[in-house]
């Protein structure tokens, strides 16, 4: 069984390889890191901060937490101390959500509002990139949800140029699965955010996560194979549906 420190080092190297392979970080990048306080974003921030210390490519990271009042609580004292240890400063931005004005589901409104706040913060902090903690399971759930709800095949790319090239969205953890994220967070003893939202257990993603677990009963490699399938499309074998 791997020691805790060896496991942390193994995952850090794996993410570093993803960054190099996908060309996610370049010299003098200023990267805004979305930190929700959950396991995914804490693992992302920790790994980027560690890579920054030895990387020959010089880059800056600015961790940002979007505060959504009344929806969950995070340990600010821990976050601040964590960032201080890595010699970076945590930034906070508070926003309020007017749910009735949207006339949409609460989860859609919440995610859209937070995403908009993150995008606007990139230019506010003179950054050219935004790093998010999406992992392999997120990508798998997304491709299945798009097929079921939208009749299209698309997922989460490693990088995406946005706003006419003014900002690049990057996902360094995309080759890590949820179990690896959770083990990393457990070893590091990251605190968990306290969710207060009454809709937090009603998301479609949680339902699709259960479906993927059922797939694994059919084939233990189902999770990894679905992820790989998004880069192995054969258009000539798709039905050409004429509207």
matplotlib code that plots the C-alpha trace (Angstrom):
import matplotlib.pyplot as plt

x = [0.0, 1.3, 2.4, 0.4, 3.3, 4.0, 0.4, 0.4, 3.6, 2.1, -1.0, 0.9, 3.2, 0.1, -1.4, 1.9, 2.0, -1.5, -0.5, 2.5, 0.8, -2.2, -0.1, -2.3, 0.2, 2.7, 5.4, 4.1, 0.5, -1.7, -4.2, -7.4, -8.2, -11.9, -12.0, -15.5, -14.1, -15.0, -12.6, -12.1, -11.1, -8.9, -7.0, -6.6, -5.2, -2.9, -1.4, -1.0, 0.7, 3.1, 3.9, 4.5, 7.4, 9.5, 8.2, 10.7, 7.7, 7.0, 3.3, 1.1, -2.0, -4.8, -7.3, -10.8, -13.8, -17.3, -19.4, -23.1, -24.8, -27.0, -26.2, -23.2, -20.4, -16.7, -13.8, -12.3, -9.7, -8.4, -8.4, -6.5, -3.9, -3.6, -2.9, -0.5, 1.5, 1.8, 2.6, -0.4, -3.4, -7.0, -9.5, -13.2, -16.1, -19.6, -22.7, -26.4, -28.8, -32.3, -33.8, -37.4, -36.0, -34.5, -37.5, -35.2, -34.3, -32.3, -29.3, -29.1, -29.4, -26.7, -24.2, -24.8, -24.4, -21.2, -19.8, -20.5, -18.8, -15.8, -15.5, -15.8, -13.1, -10.6, -10.2, -10.6, -7.5, -5.6, -5.5, -5.4, -6.6, -9.2, -8.5, -11.4, -11.4, -13.5, -12.3, -12.9, -16.3, -17.6, -16.6, -18.3, -21.5, -21.5, -21.3, -24.1, -26.3, -25.8, -26.8, -29.9, -31.1, -29.8, -29.3, -25.7, -22.2, -20.0, -18.2, -15.6, -12.4, -9.0, -8.8, -11.2, -10.5, -13.2, -14.2, -12.3, -9.1, -9.0, -9.4, -8.5, -10.4, -8.2, -9.0, -5.8, -7.5, -9.5, -7.5, -8.1, -11.2, -13.4, -12.0, -8.5, -9.6, -11.3, -8.3, -6.0, -8.3, -8.5, -4.7, -4.4, -7.3, -9.0, -12.2, -15.5, -17.8, -21.1, -23.9, -27.1, -28.9, -32.1, -31.6, -28.1, -29.2, -31.6, -29.1, -29.2, -25.4, -25.9, -28.4, -26.0, -23.2, -25.4, -26.0, -22.2, -21.8, -24.3, -22.3, -19.3, -21.1, -21.2, -17.6, -15.1, -13.5, -16.8, -15.9, -12.5, -13.9, -16.7, -14.1, -11.8, -14.7, -15.0, -11.6, -12.4, -15.4, -16.0, -18.5, -18.8, -20.5, -23.0, -26.5, -26.8, -30.2, -31.8, -34.1]
y = [0.0, 3.4, 5.8, 9.0, 11.2, 8.9, 9.1, 12.9, 13.0, 10.6, 12.6, 15.9, 14.4, 13.1, 16.6, 18.1, 15.7, 16.7, 20.4, 19.8, 17.4, 19.7, 22.9, 24.4, 26.8, 29.1, 31.5, 34.6, 33.3, 34.9, 32.2, 32.8, 29.6, 29.1, 27.9, 26.9, 25.3, 21.8, 18.9, 19.4, 23.1, 22.6, 19.8, 21.9, 24.9, 22.7, 21.0, 24.2, 25.9, 22.9, 22.8, 26.5, 26.1, 24.0, 24.6, 26.1, 27.9, 30.9, 31.7, 33.3, 32.0, 34.0, 31.9, 33.3, 32.3, 33.4, 33.8, 33.0, 34.2, 31.7, 28.7, 27.2, 28.0, 27.6, 27.8, 31.1, 30.9, 27.6, 28.9, 32.0, 30.0, 27.5, 30.2, 31.9, 28.7, 28.6, 32.4, 33.3, 35.5, 34.3, 36.7, 36.8, 38.1, 38.2, 38.0, 37.8, 35.8, 36.9, 33.5, 34.7, 37.1, 34.2, 31.9, 28.9, 26.0, 27.1, 25.0, 26.5, 30.0, 29.4, 27.9, 30.5, 33.4, 32.0, 31.3, 34.9, 36.2, 34.1, 35.2, 38.9, 38.4, 37.2, 40.7, 42.4, 40.7, 41.1, 37.3, 35.6, 32.2, 30.6, 27.2, 25.1, 21.8, 19.6, 16.0, 12.9, 12.1, 15.6, 15.1, 11.7, 13.0, 16.0, 13.9, 11.7, 14.6, 16.3, 13.2, 12.6, 16.2, 18.0, 15.2, 16.3, 14.9, 17.3, 17.3, 19.3, 20.2, 20.5, 24.1, 26.5, 29.9, 32.4, 36.0, 36.3, 34.9, 37.3, 34.4, 30.7, 28.2, 25.3, 22.1, 20.5, 17.8, 16.3, 13.1, 12.4, 10.6, 11.5, 8.7, 10.0, 13.5, 12.3, 10.3, 13.2, 15.5, 12.9, 12.6, 16.4, 16.7, 19.4, 20.6, 20.2, 23.0, 23.0, 23.1, 24.9, 24.8, 22.7, 21.8, 20.4, 16.8, 17.3, 17.7, 15.7, 15.1, 13.0, 10.8, 10.4, 9.5, 6.6, 5.6, 5.5, 3.3, 0.9, 0.9, -0.2, -3.3, -4.3, -3.3, -2.2, 0.1, 1.8, 5.1, 5.4, 4.2, 6.8, 9.5, 8.2, 7.9, 11.7, 11.7, 8.7, 9.7, 8.1, 10.4, 8.1, 5.6, 8.1, 8.2, 11.4, 12.6, 15.1, 17.6]
z = [0.0, -0.9, 1.8, 2.0, 0.9, -2.1, -3.1, -3.0, -5.0, -7.6, -8.1, -8.3, -11.0, -12.9, -13.0, -14.0, -16.9, -17.9, -17.8, -20.0, -22.4, -22.9, -22.8, -20.1, -18.5, -20.3, -19.1, -17.2, -17.0, -14.3, -13.3, -11.4, -9.5, -8.6, -5.0, -3.8, -0.6, -1.8, -2.3, -6.0, -5.8, -2.7, -4.4, -7.5, -5.5, -3.5, -6.5, -8.6, -5.6, -5.2, -9.0, -9.0, -6.5, -8.8, -12.3, -14.7, -16.3, -14.1, -13.4, -10.8, -9.1, -7.6, -5.6, -5.6, -3.6, -4.7, -1.6, -2.2, 0.9, 2.7, 0.5, 2.3, 4.8, 4.4, 6.9, 5.9, 8.7, 7.3, 3.7, 4.7, 6.6, 3.8, 1.3, 3.7, 3.9, 0.1, 0.1, -1.9, -0.9, -0.9, -2.6, -1.7, -3.8, -2.4, -4.6, -4.1, -6.2, -7.2, -7.9, -8.9, -11.5, -13.5, -13.7, -13.9, -11.6, -8.5, -9.5, -12.9, -11.5, -8.9, -11.2, -13.9, -11.5, -10.0, -13.4, -14.5, -11.4, -12.0, -15.6, -14.7, -12.0, -14.5, -16.0, -12.7, -11.4, -14.6, -15.2, -18.6, -17.4, -15.2, -13.6, -12.4, -10.5, -12.8, -12.9, -15.0, -13.4, -14.2, -17.8, -18.0, -16.4, -18.8, -21.9, -20.8, -19.7, -23.1, -24.9, -22.8, -22.4, -25.6, -28.1, -28.7, -27.9, -26.0, -22.7, -20.8, -22.7, -21.0, -22.3, -23.9, -25.4, -24.5, -25.2, -28.4, -26.9, -23.9, -21.4, -21.5, -19.3, -18.1, -16.2, -14.9, -12.9, -15.9, -15.9, -12.2, -11.1, -8.2, -6.0, -6.5, -5.6, -2.4, -1.3, -1.9, 0.1, 2.9, 3.2, 3.3, 5.8, 3.8, 5.6, 3.8, 3.0, 4.9, 2.4, 3.5, 0.1, 0.2, -3.4, -3.1, -3.3, -6.2, -9.0, -12.2, -11.8, -8.7, -10.6, -13.5, -11.1, -9.9, -13.5, -14.2, -11.1, -12.6, -15.9, -13.9, -12.8, -16.5, -17.2, -14.5, -17.1, -18.1, -16.4, -18.1, -21.5, -21.6, -20.9, -23.7, -26.1, -26.4, -28.3, -30.4, -32.5, -35.9, -37.8, -40.7, -38.4, -37.1, -38.6, -40.7, -39.4, -41.8, -40.1]

ax = plt.figure().add_subplot(projection="3d")
ax.plot(x, y, z, "-o")
ax.set_aspect("equal")
plt.show()
